[in-house]
């Protein structure tokens, strides 16, 4: 089982993704070979932010819900 195939089973779940110097928290929306996408919730009245994170930069992922 690859890292990407394992992560794809958590699409739609809330995750924390740790990369060097940053933390992204939101809903895992897409898993590809080279990157994942996390939709972060909006801040006050703004729109949700879709963050694309290269899989090479990921230190670890924590699945919350």
C-alpha positions as CSV (number, residue, x, y, z in Angstrom):
1,X,0.0,0.0,0.0
2,X,1.4,3.4,-1.0
3,X,1.1,6.6,1.0
4,X,-1.3,8.0,-1.7
5,X,-3.6,5.0,-1.7
6,X,-3.8,5.0,2.1
7,X,-4.6,8.8,2.1
8,X,-7.2,8.3,-0.6
9,X,-9.3,6.2,1.9
10,X,-9.6,9.4,4.0
11,X,-11.0,11.7,1.3
12,X,-13.8,13.8,2.9
13,X,-12.4,13.6,6.4
14,X,-10.9,16.4,8.4
15,X,-7.1,16.1,8.6
16,X,-4.0,18.0,9.8
17,X,-1.1,18.0,7.4
18,X,2.3,18.9,8.7
19,X,5.0,20.2,6.4
20,X,8.3,21.8,7.4
21,X,7.3,25.1,9.1
22,X,3.5,24.9,8.5
23,X,0.3,23.1,9.5
24,X,-2.7,22.9,7.3
25,X,-6.1,21.8,8.7
26,X,-9.2,21.1,6.7
27,X,-11.1,18.6,4.6
28,X,-9.0,16.2,2.5
29,X,-10.5,16.7,-1.0
30,X,-8.1,15.1,-3.5
31,X,-5.1,12.7,-3.6
32,X,-2.9,12.5,-6.6
33,X,0.5,10.9,-7.1
34,X,2.5,14.1,-6.6
35,X,0.2,16.2,-4.4
36,X,-2.9,16.3,-2.1
37,X,-5.5,19.0,-1.7
38,X,-6.9,20.2,1.6
39,X,-9.9,22.6,1.8
40,X,-9.4,24.9,4.8
41,X,-12.5,26.4,6.3
42,X,-13.3,30.1,5.7
43,X,-12.1,32.7,8.1
44,X,-15.0,35.0,9.1
45,X,-16.7,36.0,5.8
46,X,-14.2,34.8,3.3
47,X,-14.3,31.8,1.0
48,X,-12.8,28.4,1.8
49,X,-9.2,28.0,0.7
50,X,-8.0,25.0,-1.3
51,X,-4.4,24.2,-0.5
52,X,-2.3,22.0,-2.8
53,X,0.5,20.2,-0.9
54,X,3.2,18.3,-2.6
55,X,3.5,14.8,-1.1
56,X,7.3,15.1,-1.0
57,X,7.0,17.9,1.6
58,X,4.6,16.1,3.9
59,X,6.1,15.1,7.3
60,X,2.9,13.4,8.6
61,X,-0.9,13.5,8.4
62,X,-3.2,13.2,11.3
63,X,-6.9,12.2,10.6
64,X,-9.2,14.0,13.0
65,X,-12.7,13.0,12.0
